[in-house]
């Protein structure tokens, strides 16, 4: 018999610069993991042990997606189009 779980985390951020054309820029990121084990070979994990393992992965995956979304937001802010929009609003970098 097999035992396992799937854990994942996703994050999406909506960025708006006040211009209708550019309001719906939504960088998003997902990370997930699947773990499966043979209970006959490895033994059965208790429900508490499974919950601890899932919680561990949720914390790890959340840190990963937060790091990646920060990179995406930084990259989007550096795109020439957005620099031009900021210039037209008088907010030069």
HELIX and SHEET records of a PDB file:
HELIX    1   1 UNK A   20  UNK A   22  5                                   3    
HELIX    2   2 UNK A   39  UNK A   42  1                                   4    
HELIX    3   3 UNK A   47  UNK A   78  1                                  32    
HELIX    4   4 UNK A   80  UNK A   88  1                                   9    
SHEET    1   A 2 UNK A   2  UNK A  15  0                                        
SHEET    2   A 2 UNK A  25  UNK A  38 -1                                        
END                                                                             
